[in-house]
Amino acid sequence: MDTLPEIQGKIEYMNASSGCNNESFFQECQRDATLETGFNVTRATADNVNLTLELENSSSGEWENWTMKTLEHNDDLFEGEIRVPDINTSAYEKHFRLYFNASQESREEIITREIGYKDFKVQDKSDSVTSKGSYRTRLEISKYFTPELLEFSRIEDSSIEIINPSGDQLTSFTVSDMDRRPDSGHFRNTVDLPLDSETGIYDMEVEVTNIYNETISDTFDFNVTDIQQTFTLNGGEHDLEKTISKTGNHSYNVSIQNEVDSETNISTSISDSLEDFTSVNGGDNISLDPEESKNVTVKFEVDSVDEYDGEIKFMDTQANYNETLDVEFNHVTCIHRNNSICITGADLNSSTNESGKIEKEFTATNFGEKNVNYNYSFSISGNITDYAELGKTETTLNTENDSETVNITYSPTGPGFYSGSLEIENEEDSINVPISLESNIESTDISIAEISDIKLGEIRRQSLNEI
């Protein structure tokens, strides 16, 4: 007869730094969210506590084990973490269950917690008011709780319809018809609004279906008014897309044309992602005489080479007219990076079954400050040094010459595995890139044994008479 006390416990904490609707004891989460939890055995003792993430099969209604973790016993708590999977919502319900099982011999305590699942969301980033002529629609499609973009490959189908105030369809298109700015969540398309278009509220009806046949439907609206276009921004070109590789001042000119025969005063509004390092016209409003055209400087003080994305809105508040400049900064993709040092190129490791030299190369790009010289050195360490040689060991990089491509030549002489580091340094930063050489060739060494004494046996001497 078992007289041991029954096990009792409780979930002490459940935390998620991102990816859920709350940081603690959340009710909904998205894929890839990392959940941290602690389980407290409050009565008796347990040998272990297992945490299983279960999915509910839509066809059978049964809960299926997806992944299981044994929680680590730390002091009074059993602790661990588990990641939310990418749930196929065409086969499983839009939720998952955390199944805690505290056990010792034949006794156990089971506690479950069900959590909702969110895959993606669609947001309208278009202007809410526009004049007749053209209207740029902007949609952002991202994960539900974090700003990570939804990969285009996860969008199976879509439909966007523009409906005028009378209820008639003005135009329709799909997400694949839209232009997607690299590294931003905005899908963009320009809608033609003829001068005889109705004024009033237009609807944008959006449907997006992911690869698991989950559809998000929403309706957004914008107001078409008889507002007069008082200026033209940058000749109608509203994209400022640049690749940057230096910190410091990056300045660009945009043109503004006054389209009316009276003075126009234009103010600007900079989106949160840009405002800390961006100024327009030195921070002053832009005044234009009748029909005047003027170049205005947009200045970015970049303190780190990174990807930046945002908007600058130019506004004639008196006429209630505005135009938006879309800004996007990109940089080359680094396979290794430490602040000012960016390394690009293919895999530098090598494996061979044949003798001969093997050529690899990498490119060092300087992400340092503009108009400053950086002295770079390249070296190799480790037991690979006898079989690897650099084509260059130093260079100077700056704004005009901001990258250097360097060869690595591997020369294996026999079988073996050799490893080490490629070390790149400048005055401010350094980086170590692991490199390796695996050689399966046969050894080319030939050994010759030296024999000091050779015995040829007895030599018999014969006289001429004996022949």
LUMPALUM-633430 format. One record per residue: x negated, z negated, y of N, C-alpha, C in turn. Coordinates in steps of 0.2 Angstrom, whole numbers, padded with zeros to 4 digits, always signed. Example, Ala and Ser with C-alpha at 12.3 -4.5 7.8 and 13.67 -1.06 7.14 Angstrom:
# LUMPALUM-633430
-0066-0039-0028-0062-0039-0022-0066-0039-0016 -0064-0035-0011-0068-0036-0005-0064-0039+0000 
//
This chain:
# LUMPALUM-633430
-0004+0000-0006+0000+0000+0000-0004+0000+0006 -0003+0005+0011-0007+0006+0017-0005+0001+0022 -0009-0004+0024-0007-0009+0029-0011-0009+0035 -0015-0003+0036-0018-0002+0042-0013+0000+0048 -0015-0002+0054-0010+0000+0059-0010+0007+0061 -0004+0010+0063-0004+0017+0064-0008+0019+0071 -0010+0025+0071-0014+0027+0076-0009+0029+0082 -0011+0027+0088-0007+0029+0094-0012+0031+0099 -0010+0036+0103-0015+0038+0109-0011+0042+0114 -0015+0044+0119-0012+0048+0125-0017+0052+0128 -0014+0058+0131-0019+0062+0135-0021+0059+0141 -0027+0057+0142-0029+0053+0148-0030+0057+0154 -0033+0064+0153-0033+0068+0159-0033+0075+0156 -0031+0080+0160-0031+0087+0159-0033+0090+0166 -0039+0093+0166-0041+0096+0173-0043+0103+0172 -0042+0107+0178-0044+0114+0178-0046+0115+0185 -0053+0117+0186-0055+0118+0193-0052+0124+0196 -0050+0129+0192-0047+0135+0195-0043+0138+0189 -0038+0143+0191-0035+0147+0186-0028+0144+0184 -0026+0138+0187-0020+0135+0185-0016+0133+0192 -0010+0131+0191-0006+0130+0197-0007+0123+0200 -0011+0118+0196-0013+0112+0199-0020+0111+0196 -0024+0107+0199-0030+0105+0196-0030+0100+0191 -0024+0096+0190-0023+0091+0185-0016+0091+0183 -0016+0090+0176-0009+0090+0172-0005+0096+0175 -0008+0102+0175-0005+0108+0177+0001+0110+0172 +0005+0115+0175+0011+0117+0171+0010+0125+0169 +0006+0128+0173+0005+0135+0172-0002+0137+0173 -0005+0142+0168-0012+0144+0169-0012+0151+0168 -0018+0154+0170-0019+0161+0168-0025+0162+0163 -0026+0168+0161-0031+0169+0156-0038+0168+0159 -0042+0165+0154-0049+0163+0156-0050+0157+0159 -0044+0153+0161-0045+0147+0164-0048+0142+0159 -0053+0138+0161-0056+0133+0157-0052+0126+0158 -0050+0123+0153-0046+0117+0153-0050+0111+0150 -0051+0106+0154-0055+0100+0152-0050+0095+0151 -0051+0091+0145-0047+0086+0143-0050+0080+0140 -0047+0074+0141-0049+0068+0138-0043+0065+0134 -0044+0063+0128-0039+0060+0124-0041+0052+0122 -0036+0048+0124-0038+0041+0123-0034+0038+0117 -0037+0035+0112-0034+0032+0106-0033+0025+0108 -0026+0023+0109-0025+0017+0112-0023+0011+0107 -0022+0013+0101-0020+0009+0096-0024+0011+0089 -0027+0006+0086-0031+0007+0080-0037+0012+0082 -0040+0015+0077-0046+0019+0078-0045+0026+0075 -0048+0031+0077-0048+0038+0074-0055+0040+0073 -0056+0044+0067-0063+0046+0066-0064+0052+0070 -0059+0056+0071-0060+0062+0076-0053+0064+0079 -0054+0068+0084-0048+0071+0088-0049+0078+0088 -0045+0082+0085-0045+0090+0086-0040+0092+0091 -0042+0097+0095-0038+0100+0099-0037+0108+0097 -0031+0110+0096-0029+0117+0094-0025+0120+0100 -0027+0126+0101-0023+0130+0106-0019+0134+0102 -0012+0134+0102-0007+0138+0098-0003+0143+0103 -0002+0148+0099+0003+0153+0103+0009+0154+0098 +0015+0155+0102+0021+0156+0099+0022+0164+0097 +0023+0165+0091+0024+0172+0089+0031+0174+0091 +0032+0180+0095+0038+0182+0097+0043+0184+0092 +0041+0186+0086+0045+0189+0081+0047+0183+0076 +0043+0179+0074+0045+0174+0070+0047+0167+0073 +0044+0166+0079+0046+0160+0083+0041+0154+0080 +0036+0156+0076+0032+0151+0073+0026+0150+0078 +0023+0144+0078+0017+0143+0082+0011+0144+0078 +0006+0148+0080+0000+0150+0077-0006+0148+0080 -0010+0145+0076-0017+0143+0078-0021+0149+0081 -0023+0148+0087-0027+0153+0090-0035+0151+0090 -0036+0144+0092-0043+0142+0092-0042+0134+0092 -0048+0131+0089-0048+0124+0088-0054+0121+0090 -0054+0115+0093-0061+0112+0095-0060+0105+0093 -0066+0102+0090-0066+0095+0089-0069+0092+0095 -0065+0087+0098-0067+0084+0104-0073+0079+0103 -0077+0078+0108-0083+0074+0107-0081+0067+0109 -0083+0062+0105-0082+0055+0106-0087+0052+0111 -0084+0051+0117-0089+0048+0123-0085+0041+0125 -0089+0036+0123-0086+0029+0125-0079+0028+0122 -0074+0027+0126-0067+0026+0124-0063+0032+0123 -0066+0038+0125-0062+0044+0126-0065+0050+0121 -0061+0054+0119-0063+0060+0115-0062+0066+0120 -0067+0069+0122-0067+0074+0127-0070+0081+0125 -0067+0086+0129-0069+0093+0127-0066+0098+0132 -0067+0104+0131-0064+0109+0135-0062+0115+0130 -0057+0119+0133-0055+0125+0129-0052+0130+0134 -0053+0136+0132-0052+0142+0137-0045+0145+0135 -0042+0147+0140-0035+0150+0139-0037+0157+0137 -0034+0160+0132-0035+0167+0129-0032+0172+0133 -0033+0178+0132-0030+0184+0135-0024+0185+0130 -0018+0183+0132-0012+0183+0128-0009+0190+0128 -0008+0193+0122-0004+0199+0121+0003+0197+0122 +0006+0197+0128+0013+0195+0129+0018+0200+0126 +0016+0205+0123+0021+0209+0119+0022+0206+0112 +0017+0202+0110+0017+0199+0103+0019+0192+0103 +0017+0189+0108+0017+0181+0109+0021+0180+0115 +0024+0174+0115+0028+0171+0121+0023+0170+0127 +0026+0169+0133+0022+0168+0139+0021+0161+0140 +0018+0158+0135+0016+0151+0135+0011+0149+0130 +0008+0144+0130+0004+0141+0124+0005+0134+0124 +0002+0131+0118+0003+0124+0117-0004+0121+0115 -0005+0115+0118-0011+0111+0116-0009+0106+0111 -0012+0106+0105-0010+0102+0100-0016+0097+0098 -0015+0091+0100-0020+0085+0099-0018+0082+0093 -0023+0081+0088-0022+0078+0082-0028+0073+0081 -0026+0066+0082-0031+0061+0081-0030+0058+0074 -0035+0058+0070-0034+0056+0063-0039+0051+0060 -0037+0048+0055-0042+0043+0051-0039+0043+0044 -0043+0045+0039-0040+0045+0032-0034+0049+0032 -0028+0045+0030-0022+0048+0029-0017+0047+0035 -0020+0044+0040-0016+0042+0046-0018+0047+0052 -0013+0049+0056-0014+0053+0061-0009+0052+0067 -0011+0054+0073-0006+0054+0079-0007+0061+0082 -0001+0064+0083+0000+0071+0085+0003+0071+0092 +0000+0074+0097+0003+0075+0104+0003+0082+0106 +0008+0085+0108+0008+0092+0110+0010+0092+0118 +0007+0098+0121+0009+0099+0128+0009+0107+0129 +0015+0109+0131+0016+0116+0132+0015+0118+0139 +0012+0124+0140+0009+0126+0147+0011+0133+0147 +0014+0135+0153+0016+0142+0154+0010+0147+0156 +0011+0153+0155+0006+0158+0155+0007+0163+0160 +0003+0164+0165+0004+0170+0170-0002+0174+0170 -0001+0181+0170-0006+0186+0169-0008+0189+0176 -0004+0191+0180-0006+0195+0186+0000+0194+0191 -0002+0196+0197+0003+0196+0203+0002+0202+0207 +0007+0204+0211+0006+0210+0216+0008+0207+0222 +0004+0209+0227+0005+0207+0234+0005+0212+0239 +0009+0212+0244+0009+0217+0249+0004+0215+0255 -0001+0220+0256-0005+0218+0262-0004+0223+0268 +0001+0227+0268+0002+0232+0273+0005+0228+0279 +0004+0232+0285+0007+0230+0291+0014+0229+0291 +0017+0224+0294+0024+0223+0294+0028+0227+0298 +0025+0230+0304+0028+0234+0309+0024+0240+0310 +0027+0246+0310+0023+0252+0311+0028+0257+0316 +0024+0262+0319+0028+0267+0323+0029+0273+0318 +0032+0278+0321+0033+0284+0317+0026+0288+0317 +0026+0292+0312+0020+0296+0311+0017+0295+0304 +0013+0290+0303+0011+0288+0296+0010+0281+0295 +0011+0279+0289+0010+0271+0288+0006+0271+0281 +0001+0266+0282-0003+0265+0276-0001+0259+0272 +0001+0260+0266+0003+0255+0262-0003+0252+0258 -0003+0245+0257-0009+0242+0254-0006+0237+0249 -0008+0238+0243-0006+0233+0238-0012+0230+0235 -0011+0223+0233-0017+0219+0230-0014+0217+0223 -0018+0219+0218-0016+0217+0211-0021+0213+0208 -0020+0207+0207-0025+0202+0205-0022+0197+0200 -0027+0193+0197-0025+0187+0193-0020+0183+0197 -0016+0179+0193-0011+0175+0196-0013+0170+0201 -0018+0166+0199-0020+0160+0203-0026+0160+0206 -0030+0165+0205-0037+0166+0208-0037+0174+0211 -0041+0175+0215-0042+0182+0218-0045+0187+0214 -0047+0185+0208-0050+0191+0204-0046+0197+0203 -0049+0203+0204-0045+0209+0204-0043+0210+0196 -0037+0213+0196-0035+0215+0189-0038+0222+0188 -0042+0222+0182-0045+0228+0181-0040+0234+0180 -0042+0240+0183-0038+0246+0183-0036+0248+0175 -0040+0246+0171-0039+0248+0164-0033+0244+0161 -0031+0238+0164-0026+0234+0162-0019+0236+0165 -0019+0241+0169-0013+0244+0172-0010+0250+0168 -0005+0249+0164-0002+0254+0160+0002+0259+0163 +0006+0256+0168+0011+0260+0171+0013+0257+0178 +0016+0261+0182+0018+0259+0189+0022+0263+0192 +0026+0261+0197+0030+0265+0201+0031+0261+0208 +0030+0265+0213+0031+0263+0220+0036+0268+0224 +0042+0265+0226+0047+0269+0230+0048+0267+0237 +0048+0271+0242+0049+0269+0249+0056+0271+0250 +0060+0267+0252+0068+0268+0253+0069+0267+0260 +0072+0272+0264+0074+0271+0271+0080+0267+0272 +0081+0265+0278+0087+0260+0280+0094+0263+0277 +0095+0269+0276+0101+0272+0273+0101+0271+0266 +0096+0269+0263+0096+0268+0255+0093+0275+0252 +0091+0280+0255+0088+0286+0252+0081+0285+0251 +0078+0288+0246+0071+0288+0244+0068+0292+0249 +0063+0290+0252+0058+0294+0257+0053+0297+0253 +0050+0293+0248+0044+0296+0244+0043+0291+0238 +0039+0293+0233+0037+0289+0228+0031+0291+0225 +0027+0286+0222+0020+0287+0220+0019+0282+0215 +0013+0282+0212+0011+0277+0207+0004+0274+0209 +0002+0269+0206-0004+0265+0208-0010+0270+0207 -0010+0275+0201-0015+0279+0200-0015+0285+0206 -0010+0286+0210-0010+0290+0215-0013+0287+0221 -0014+0281+0221-0017+0277+0227-0025+0277+0227 -0028+0276+0233-0035+0276+0233-0037+0268+0233 -0041+0267+0228-0043+0260+0228-0050+0259+0231 -0051+0254+0235-0057+0253+0238-0061+0249+0233 -0068+0252+0232-0072+0248+0228-0073+0241+0229 -0072+0237+0224-0073+0229+0225-0068+0226+0229 -0062+0229+0230-0057+0225+0234-0051+0226+0230 -0046+0222+0231-0040+0222+0228-0035+0227+0231 -0037+0231+0236-0032+0235+0239-0031+0242+0236 -0025+0243+0234-0024+0250+0232-0020+0253+0239 -0022+0259+0241-0020+0261+0247-0017+0268+0247 -0012+0269+0251-0009+0276+0251-0005+0277+0258 -0006+0283+0261-0003+0284+0267+0004+0288+0266 +0009+0285+0269+0016+0288+0269+0017+0291+0275 +0020+0297+0275+0022+0301+0281+0028+0299+0283 +0029+0297+0290+0035+0295+0293+0036+0300+0299 +0040+0306+0297+0041+0311+0302+0044+0308+0309 +0043+0311+0314+0046+0309+0321+0053+0308+0321 +0057+0312+0317+0064+0311+0317+0066+0306+0311 +0062+0302+0309+0063+0297+0304+0068+0291+0307 +0072+0288+0303+0076+0282+0305+0071+0277+0307 +0074+0273+0312+0070+0267+0313+0074+0261+0309 +0071+0256+0308+0074+0250+0305+0069+0248+0299 +0072+0244+0295+0069+0241+0289+0069+0246+0283 +0062+0247+0281+0061+0251+0275+0059+0247+0269 +0061+0248+0263+0060+0244+0257+0054+0248+0253 +0049+0244+0251+0044+0247+0246+0046+0243+0240 +0049+0247+0235+0050+0244+0228+0044+0245+0223 +0042+0240+0221+0035+0240+0217+0037+0238+0210 +0034+0242+0205+0034+0240+0198+0027+0241+0195 +0024+0236+0192+0018+0237+0189+0018+0234+0182 +0016+0238+0177+0016+0236+0170+0009+0236+0167 +0008+0230+0164+0001+0229+0161+0001+0232+0154 -0005+0231+0151-0006+0234+0144-0002+0231+0139 +0001+0225+0140+0005+0222+0135+0012+0222+0137 +0014+0227+0141+0021+0229+0143+0024+0224+0147 +0020+0220+0150+0023+0215+0155+0024+0218+0162 +0030+0218+0165+0031+0221+0171+0033+0216+0176 +0029+0217+0182+0030+0213+0188+0034+0218+0193 +0040+0216+0195+0044+0220+0200+0045+0215+0206 +0044+0219+0212+0045+0215+0218+0047+0221+0224 +0050+0218+0229+0052+0222+0234+0049+0220+0241 +0046+0224+0244+0043+0222+0251+0046+0226+0256 +0045+0224+0262+0048+0228+0268+0044+0229+0274 +0045+0234+0278+0042+0235+0284+0046+0238+0289 +0045+0237+0295+0049+0239+0301+0047+0245+0304 +0050+0251+0304+0049+0257+0308+0052+0256+0315 +0048+0257+0320+0051+0256+0327+0050+0262+0331 +0053+0263+0337+0051+0268+0341+0046+0266+0346 +0041+0262+0344+0036+0260+0348+0031+0266+0349 +0029+0266+0355+0025+0272+0357+0018+0271+0355 +0015+0276+0352+0008+0275+0351+0004+0275+0357 +0000+0270+0359-0003+0269+0365-0011+0271+0364 -0013+0271+0358-0020+0272+0357-0021+0275+0350 -0027+0278+0349-0029+0280+0343-0036+0277+0341 -0036+0274+0335-0043+0271+0333-0047+0275+0329 -0053+0276+0332-0058+0280+0328-0056+0287+0325 -0052+0290+0329-0050+0297+0328-0045+0297+0322 -0042+0292+0320-0038+0291+0314-0041+0289+0308 -0048+0288+0308-0052+0286+0302-0052+0278+0302 -0049+0275+0298-0048+0268+0298-0052+0264+0293 -0057+0268+0290-0061+0264+0285-0068+0264+0287 -0071+0258+0287-0078+0257+0289-0081+0254+0282 -0084+0258+0278-0087+0257+0272-0095+0258+0272 -0099+0253+0271-0106+0253+0271-0109+0250+0266 -0115+0252+0264-0119+0249+0259-0125+0246+0263 -0126+0239+0262-0131+0235+0266-0136+0233+0261 -0142+0232+0263-0147+0229+0259-0152+0224+0263 -0149+0222+0269-0153+0218+0274-0149+0213+0277 -0152+0207+0278-0148+0202+0282-0149+0204+0290 -0146+0200+0294-0147+0201+0301-0141+0205+0304 -0142+0208+0310-0137+0212+0314-0136+0219+0311 -0130+0220+0309-0127+0227+0308-0122+0229+0313 -0123+0234+0317-0118+0236+0322-0116+0243+0321 -0110+0244+0322-0107+0251+0322-0102+0252+0327 -0102+0258+0329-0097+0260+0335-0091+0263+0332 -0085+0261+0335-0079+0264+0333-0076+0267+0340 -0072+0272+0340-0070+0275+0346-0062+0273+0347 -0060+0272+0353-0053+0271+0355-0051+0275+0360 -0046+0279+0359-0043+0284+0364-0037+0281+0367 -0036+0281+0373-0030+0279+0376-0025+0285+0377 -0020+0284+0374-0015+0290+0373-0010+0290+0379 -0010+0286+0383-0005+0286+0389-0008+0286+0395 -0004+0288+0400-0007+0289+0407-0007+0282+0411 -0007+0277+0408-0008+0270+0411-0013+0266+0408 -0016+0261+0411-0021+0257+0408-0018+0253+0402 -0023+0253+0397-0021+0249+0391-0026+0244+0389 -0023+0238+0388-0028+0232+0386-0027+0231+0379 -0032+0231+0375-0032+0230+0368-0036+0223+0366 -0033+0219+0362-0036+0213+0359-0037+0215+0351 -0041+0210+0348-0042+0211+0341-0041+0205+0337 -0040+0205+0331-0039+0200+0326-0043+0201+0320 -0047+0197+0318-0052+0198+0313-0050+0193+0307 -0049+0196+0301-0047+0193+0295-0052+0187+0293 -0049+0182+0289-0053+0176+0288-0060+0178+0284 -0060+0183+0280-0066+0184+0276-0072+0187+0280 -0070+0189+0287-0075+0192+0291-0077+0188+0297 -0072+0184+0299-0072+0181+0306-0078+0177+0308 -0081+0174+0303-0087+0169+0304-0093+0173+0306 -0094+0180+0305-0100+0183+0307-0098+0190+0310 -0092+0191+0313-0090+0197+0316-0088+0196+0323 -0090+0201+0327-0087+0201+0334-0086+0208+0336 -0081+0209+0340-0079+0216+0343-0080+0216+0350 -0083+0221+0353-0084+0222+0360-0087+0215+0363 -0091+0212+0360-0094+0206+0362-0089+0200+0363 -0083+0200+0359-0078+0195+0360-0073+0196+0365 -0074+0201+0369-0070+0203+0375-0064+0208+0373 -0058+0207+0376-0053+0212+0376-0056+0219+0378 -0053+0225+0376-0055+0231+0377-0050+0234+0382 -0052+0236+0388-0048+0239+0393-0050+0246+0394 -0044+0251+0394-0045+0258+0394-0041+0260+0400 -0044+0265+0404-0041+0268+0409-0036+0273+0406 -0032+0276+0410-0027+0281+0408-0031+0287+0404 -0029+0288+0398-0032+0293+0394-0039+0293+0393 -0042+0287+0394-0049+0286+0393-0051+0285+0386 -0057+0288+0384-0060+0287+0377-0066+0282+0378 -0067+0277+0373-0072+0273+0374-0075+0271+0367 -0082+0271+0366-0085+0268+0360-0085+0260+0361 -0083+0257+0356-0083+0250+0355-0088+0247+0350 -0092+0243+0351-0097+0240+0346-0094+0235+0342 -0094+0236+0335-0092+0231+0330-0098+0228+0327 -0100+0221+0328-0106+0218+0326-0105+0213+0320 -0109+0214+0315-0109+0209+0310-0116+0206+0309 -0116+0199+0309-0122+0195+0309-0122+0193+0301 -0125+0196+0297-0125+0195+0290-0131+0190+0288 -0129+0185+0285-0135+0180+0283-0136+0180+0276 -0132+0184+0272-0134+0185+0265-0131+0192+0263 -0135+0196+0259-0133+0202+0257-0128+0201+0251 -0122+0203+0252-0116+0202+0248-0111+0207+0248 -0106+0206+0245-0100+0211+0245-0095+0207+0250 -0093+0211+0255-0088+0208+0260-0082+0213+0261 -0077+0211+0262-0071+0215+0262-0066+0211+0267 -0063+0215+0272-0058+0212+0276-0055+0217+0281 -0052+0215+0286-0049+0219+0291-0050+0217+0298 -0050+0222+0303-0050+0220+0310-0044+0224+0313 -0039+0220+0316-0033+0223+0319-0034+0224+0326 -0033+0230+0329-0033+0232+0336-0026+0232+0338 -0025+0228+0344-0018+0227+0346-0017+0228+0353 -0012+0232+0355-0009+0232+0361-0003+0228+0361 -0003+0222+0363+0002+0217+0362+0008+0219+0367 +0006+0222+0373+0012+0223+0378+0016+0229+0375 +0013+0234+0371+0017+0239+0369+0019+0237+0361 +0017+0232+0359+0018+0230+0352+0016+0235+0347 +0010+0238+0349+0007+0243+0344+0000+0241+0342 -0001+0243+0335-0008+0241+0333-0010+0245+0327 -0017+0246+0326-0020+0249+0321-0025+0245+0318 -0026+0246+0311-0031+0242+0307-0037+0245+0305 -0043+0242+0306-0049+0245+0303-0051+0241+0297 -0051+0245+0291-0053+0242+0285-0060+0242+0284 -0063+0236+0283-0070+0235+0282-0072+0233+0275 -0078+0236+0273-0080+0235+0266-0088+0236+0266 -0091+0230+0264-0099+0231+0263-0100+0230+0256 -0104+0234+0253-0107+0234+0246-0114+0234+0246 -0117+0232+0241-0124+0233+0240-0126+0236+0233 -0132+0238+0231-0134+0240+0225-0133+0234+0220 -0131+0236+0214-0130+0231+0208-0136+0229+0205 -0138+0223+0206-0144+0220+0203-0143+0217+0196 -0148+0219+0192-0148+0216+0185-0151+0209+0185 -0155+0208+0190-0158+0201+0191-0159+0201+0199 -0157+0195+0201-0158+0194+0208-0159+0186+0210 -0163+0185+0215-0164+0179+0218-0165+0180+0226 -0160+0179+0229-0159+0179+0236-0162+0186+0239 -0168+0186+0241-0171+0193+0244-0173+0198+0239 -0174+0196+0233-0177+0200+0228-0171+0203+0223 -0170+0209+0223-0165+0212+0219-0169+0217+0214 -0168+0216+0208-0171+0221+0203-0165+0225+0199 -0167+0231+0199-0162+0236+0196-0166+0240+0191 -0162+0243+0186-0165+0247+0181-0163+0246+0174 -0165+0249+0169-0163+0249+0163-0166+0243+0159 -0164+0241+0153-0167+0236+0149-0175+0237+0149 -0178+0232+0150-0186+0232+0150-0189+0230+0143 -0184+0228+0139-0187+0226+0132-0188+0233+0128 -0192+0232+0123-0193+0238+0119-0194+0237+0112 -0192+0241+0108-0193+0241+0101-0195+0248+0098 -0200+0248+0094-0203+0254+0091-0205+0254+0084 -0205+0260+0081-0207+0261+0074-0213+0266+0074 -0215+0268+0080-0220+0274+0080-0225+0271+0085 -0231+0274+0084-0237+0272+0088-0236+0277+0094 -0240+0275+0100-0240+0278+0106-0237+0274+0112 -0238+0277+0118-0236+0273+0123-0228+0273+0125 -0226+0268+0127-0219+0267+0129-0218+0266+0136 -0214+0270+0140-0214+0270+0147-0207+0266+0149 -0207+0261+0153-0201+0258+0156-0202+0258+0163 -0197+0257+0167-0197+0256+0174-0192+0252+0177 -0193+0249+0183-0189+0245+0186-0190+0246+0194 -0184+0244+0198-0185+0245+0205-0184+0239+0208 -0188+0237+0213-0187+0231+0217-0185+0233+0223 -0179+0230+0225-0176+0231+0232-0176+0225+0236 -0178+0226+0242-0179+0220+0247-0172+0219+0250 -0170+0213+0249-0163+0211+0252-0165+0206+0258 -0171+0206+0261-0173+0201+0266-0170+0203+0273 -0173+0200+0278-0171+0201+0285-0173+0208+0287 -0169+0211+0292-0170+0218+0295-0177+0217+0299 -0181+0222+0299-0187+0223+0303-0192+0218+0302 -0192+0215+0296-0197+0211+0294-0201+0213+0288 -0207+0213+0287-0211+0215+0282-0211+0210+0276 -0211+0212+0270-0211+0207+0264-0216+0210+0260 -0221+0206+0258-0226+0208+0253-0225+0206+0246 -0224+0211+0242-0222+0209+0235-0228+0210+0230 -0228+0205+0225-0233+0206+0220-0229+0206+0213 -0232+0210+0209-0229+0211+0202-0235+0209+0197 -0233+0205+0192-0237+0203+0187-0234+0201+0180 -0238+0201+0175-0235+0200+0168-0238+0194+0165 -0235+0189+0162-0237+0184+0158-0235+0183+0151 -0238+0179+0147-0236+0179+0140-0240+0182+0136 -0239+0182+0129-0243+0185+0124-0242+0193+0124 -0238+0195+0128-0236+0203+0129-0242+0206+0133 -0246+0202+0137-0250+0205+0142-0255+0210+0139 -0257+0209+0133-0262+0213+0130-0259+0220+0128 -0253+0221+0128-0250+0227+0126-0245+0230+0132 -0245+0227+0138-0241+0229+0143-0245+0230+0149 -0244+0235+0153-0248+0237+0159-0243+0239+0165 -0244+0236+0171-0240+0238+0176-0243+0244+0180 -0239+0249+0182-0242+0254+0186-0243+0252+0193 -0241+0247+0196-0242+0244+0202-0242+0237+0202 -0246+0233+0206-0246+0226+0206-0244+0223+0213 -0243+0227+0218-0241+0225+0225-0239+0230+0229 -0235+0228+0234-0232+0233+0239-0229+0230+0245 -0228+0233+0250-0225+0230+0256-0218+0234+0257 -0213+0230+0257-0206+0232+0258-0203+0230+0265 -0199+0234+0268-0196+0233+0275-0190+0237+0276 -0187+0237+0282-0181+0241+0283-0182+0248+0281 -0187+0251+0283-0188+0259+0282-0190+0260+0275 -0194+0256+0272-0196+0257+0265-0194+0250+0261 -0187+0250+0259-0185+0244+0256-0184+0244+0249 -0187+0248+0245-0188+0248+0238-0194+0251+0235 -0196+0249+0229-0202+0251+0225-0200+0252+0218 -0201+0257+0215-0201+0258+0208-0207+0258+0204 -0208+0253+0199-0214+0252+0196-0213+0253+0188 -0218+0256+0186-0218+0258+0178-0221+0252+0174 -0219+0251+0168-0222+0246+0164-0224+0251+0157 -0230+0251+0155-0232+0255+0150-0233+0250+0144 -0230+0251+0138-0231+0247+0132-0236+0251+0128 -0241+0248+0125-0245+0251+0120-0247+0247+0114 -0242+0247+0109-0243+0243+0103-0248+0246+0099 -0252+0242+0095-0257+0244+0091-0256+0242+0084 -0251+0238+0083-0249+0235+0076-0243+0232+0076 -0241+0229+0070-0234+0226+0070-0235+0219+0073 -0229+0217+0076-0228+0211+0079-0223+0210+0084 -0221+0204+0086-0216+0203+0091-0220+0199+0097 -0220+0202+0103-0223+0200+0109-0218+0199+0115 -0219+0193+0118-0214+0192+0124-0218+0189+0130 -0214+0189+0135-0217+0186+0141-0213+0187+0147 -0215+0187+0153-0211+0187+0159-0214+0192+0164 -0210+0196+0167-0212+0200+0173-0210+0196+0179 -0215+0195+0183-0215+0190+0188-0215+0194+0195 -0210+0193+0199-0210+0197+0205-0209+0192+0211 -0214+0192+0216-0214+0187+0221-0214+0190+0228 -0211+0187+0233-0213+0189+0240-0214+0182+0244 -0215+0182+0250-0216+0176+0254-0211+0171+0254 -0204+0173+0252-0199+0168+0252-0196+0167+0245 -0196+0171+0241-0193+0170+0234-0197+0173+0228 -0195+0171+0222-0198+0174+0216-0193+0174+0211 -0195+0178+0206-0190+0179+0200-0194+0181+0194 -0192+0178+0188-0195+0179+0182-0190+0183+0178 -0192+0189+0175-0188+0193+0171-0191+0193+0164 -0187+0190+0159-0190+0190+0152-0191+0197+0149 -0196+0199+0146-0198+0205+0143-0200+0204+0136 -0199+0209+0132-0202+0208+0125-0203+0215+0122 -0208+0215+0117-0210+0221+0113-0210+0219+0106 -0206+0223+0102-0206+0222+0095-0208+0229+0092 -0214+0228+0088-0217+0234+0085-0217+0233+0078 -0215+0238+0075-0215+0239+0067-0219+0244+0065 -0224+0246+0069-0229+0251+0067-0234+0248+0062 -0237+0253+0058-0243+0250+0054-0249+0249+0058 -0253+0244+0056-0259+0243+0059-0264+0249+0059 -0267+0250+0065-0272+0256+0065-0279+0253+0064 -0281+0247+0062-0287+0244+0061-0290+0247+0054 -0296+0249+0054-0299+0251+0048-0306+0247+0047 -0306+0244+0041-0311+0239+0040-0316+0243+0035 -0323+0242+0036-0328+0245+0032-0332+0240+0029 -0333+0239+0023-0337+0233+0020-0344+0236+0019 -0348+0231+0022-0356+0233+0021-0359+0230+0015 -0362+0234+0010-0365+0231+0004-0372+0232+0005 -0375+0226+0004-0383+0226+0006-0387+0228-0001 -0384+0227-0006-0388+0228-0012-0384+0233-0017 -0386+0238-0019-0383+0243-0024-0387+0243-0030 -0385+0241-0036-0389+0242-0042-0387+0248-0046 -0392+0252-0047-0391+0259-0050-0393+0259-0057 -0395+0253-0060-0398+0253-0067-0405+0255-0067 -0407+0255-0073-0414+0257-0075-0416+0264-0074 -0421+0266-0070-0423+0273-0070-0429+0274-0074 -0429+0279-0079-0434+0280-0083-0438+0286-0080 -0445+0284-0080-0450+0289-0078-0452+0294-0084 -0452+0300-0083-0454+0305-0088-0460+0309-0086 -0465+0310-0090-0471+0314-0088-0469+0322-0090 -0473+0326-0087-0472+0333-0087-0472+0336-0095 -0476+0332-0099-0477+0334-0106-0471+0332-0110 -0467+0328-0107-0461+0326-0111-0455+0331-0110 -0456+0335-0105-0451+0340-0104-0451+0346-0108 
//
